[in-house]
Amino acid sequence: MERVAKLSGSLGFWVVVVTSVLVALASYRFVPLGVEVAMNFVAHNLNGNSLALYAHIAVAPIALLLMPFQFMSGLRTRRPSNHRWMGRAYVAAVVISGIAGFQLAFHTTTGTFATIGFALLSVIWVWTTLGALYFALTRQFARHRDWILRSAALTFAAVTLRVYLGTSMALGAEFMVAYPIISWACWVPNALLVEAYIVLRNQRQPGRAEAVS
């Protein structure tokens, strides 16, 4: 059973790695195709809100691309300086794209419910990431790991949003109905699953030591 648990955990991790990298790379399709073709559902932001739009769609994929590498223990152990520099780049990418995403939330064309969903996502994303940075700088590494997990769950919303959006389109759902639901569904379940994992793990390991990174 222990071997099966380790295998499933490893498989789940690599699914996250592969999907994160693929979505991050695919996000840059707006470079050759243009935003109107590649991301028509946010193209309205080109009229008067283009700086926030490009800050978000160009920088958020960097956070998504770097996120899985923060959990590779081999990299953290053998090349701690690389881990720290990639972590700093991840934090910077989240802060820039999160602030831009917060501004974009107030320009959505799908109503107040979607605005609140995306605005909260942006705020909590930046908050959890800065929390992870704070605990790393103060060498509270157990808490750092918990908070970077919370941040990663919200970074992964970039993947789940595309899954739900593609599924809703395939099912023929009306965009104006589906998108406000997706604005919450893309991140709330992620956050709850990670929080449940953290609680259960901490219950199993109540004396978890503050290991040095």
N, C-alpha and C positions, 0 to 999 in steps of 0.2 A: 504493500500500500504506500509506503514511504517513497519507493522508487517511482510509482505511478504519479504521486503528487508532485514530485520533482520534475518529472517529464512533462506533465500538464502545465506546470508553472513555466517551464522553459519554453514550451510550445506557445503559450499565451504571450510571453514576452516577445518572441520573435515575430508573432503575428502583428503585435503593436509596432515593432521596429519596421517591418516591411511596409505595412500600410501607412505609417507616418512618413517614411521616406518617399514612397510613391505619390502620396497626396501632396507632400511638400514640393516635389519636382513638378507634378502636374499643375500646381497652382500658378506656375510661371508661364503657362500657355498664353496668358494675356500679353506677353511680350511680343511674340510673333503674330498673334491673332487680333490683338486689341481687346479692350475691356468689353466693348459692345458685343462682340462675338463670344468671348471666353466666359464672361461673367455678366450676362445681360441683366441678372436680377439686382445687381448693384451699380449698373452703368449710369443710372440717374444721378449718382453722386458726382459725375464728371462736370455737371453744371453747377459750379460754385462751391464744390466740396472736394475737389480733386486731390488736394494735398493730403487730407485725411485718408482718402480712399487709397492712394498709392502708398502712403505710410503703412497702412494696414495690410494690403494684399501683397506688398513687396517684402515686408519685414516679418509678418506672422509665419510664413513658411520657414524662415530661418529658425524660429523657436521650435517649430514642429520637427524640423530636421535634426536639431541638436538635442531635443528632449530625451530620446532613448539612450543616447550615449552617457547621460548623467547617471544611469542605473547599471552601467557595465562595471562590475566590481574589479575585473582584471585591469581595465584602464585606470580606475581610481587607485588601485594598489601599485601598479607598475609605473604609471606616469601621472602622479598626483598634480603636477603643474599643468598638464594638459587638461585634466579634469577641472581644475580651478578656472583656467582661461575659458574653456568651453562653457562653464557655468556662468561666468561673467557675461559672455556673449549672449547666452540664453536669457539672462535677466534683462539685459539691455533690449533685446528683441521683444520680450514680453511687455516691458514698460512702454516702448514706442508704439507697438501695434495695439496694445491694450488701451492706451489713451486715445489713439486714432479710432479704435473700434467703439469706444464710448461716445465719441462725437458722431460717428456714423449711425449709431443706434437711434439718434434723434432725427434722422433723415430717412428712416425706413418708410416705405410706401404701404406697409401692411398693418398699420395701426398701433395703438398704444400698448397693447399686450406684447407685441413683438419688440417694441422700443424698450419696455421694462426688462424683458428677458435678455436681450443683448446688452443692455446697459449694465445689468447686474452681473452678467458673465464677465464683462470687461473689468468691472471694479473688483470682483472677487479673484479674478485671474491675476491682476496686478498685486493685490493684497497678499495672496498666498505665496506668490513668487518672491516678493520683498520679505515676507516672513521667513521663507527658506534661506534667503541671503543673510538676514539678520542672525539666524541661529547658526549658520556656517561661520560668520565672522566672530561670533561670541563662543565658538567651539562647543556648542550644544548639539552634537552631531546626531543624536537620536531624534531630537526634535526637528533638526534640519531634514532628515530623511522623511519624516512624516509630512512636513510642509512641502517638500519638493514633489512628493507623491500627489498631494492635493493640487499643486500647480499643474503637474503633468496630466491629471484627469481633465482639467479645463483646457489645456493645450490640445488634448486629443479630441476636443469638441470640433475641431476643424475636420476631423475624419468622420465623426458620427453625423455631423451636419450634412456632409455630402452623401453619406449612406441614406439618411432619411429623406433628403431632398430628391435623390435619384429614385428611391423606392416610391415616394409619393407621385412623382412624374410617371413612373412606369404603371402605377395603379390608376392613373388618370385623375388624381385628386386636384382640385382647384388650388392654384398657387396662393391666392389670397386667404384661403382657409388653412392650407397646410403649413405655410411658412411661419405664422405666429406660433403654432404648436411646436414646430421644429426649433424655434428660437429658445424654447425652454428644454425640449426633449434632447437637444444635442449636448447639454452639459449637466443638467440636474441628475439624471441616472448615473453618469460617470462619477460625479462628486459623491453621491450617496454610496455607490459601490466601494469606492476607495476609502471613504470614512468608515464603512462597516469593516473593511479589511484591517484598517489601522486599529480600530477598537478591539477586534478579535485577536489580532497579533499581540497587542499590548496586554490583553488579559492572559494569554498563554505565556507571555514573558514579562511578568510584573517587575522583575529586577533588571530590565534591559540596561546594560552599561552604556555610558557615553564614550563610545569608541572614537579613537582619533582617526580622522580621514587621511 
